[in-house]
């Protein structure tokens, strides 16, 4: 009789599941963790922090409309190219602003 008791296993939700299986299920469905932290002294709120965390696969995130990493220059393979292009544009804007200021100054001198 003791052998019959030993052979019966208690089934749990994680029986037979490896960490990889659990992670695959979480990433397939997604999980959201949300929380608010407030620090107050008396009735004066000093600090309020809202925390939102989404854990999902890339495919699931795209499916629900989240794809910020595709346009983030720091996560793109074109980071250096984008930064150089932005620097050139800033230099051109600065040059145009200086030229515009010089033209306005000339116009102001001609009116006097």
Residue pairs with C-beta under 8 A, 6 or more apart in sequence:
9 15
14 22
26 55
27 55
27 56
27 57
27 60
28 57
28 60
29 56
29 60
30 54
30 55
30 56
30 57
30 60
30 61
30 64
31 54
31 55
31 56
32 52
32 53
32 54
32 55
33 51
33 52
33 53
33 54
33 55
34 51
34 52
34 53
35 50
35 51
36 48
36 49
36 50
36 51
37 47
37 48
37 49
37 51
38 45
38 47
38 48
38 49
39 45
39 46
39 47
39 48
40 46
54 61
54 66
56 64
56 66
61 67
69 75
70 76
73 79
73 82
73 83
76 82
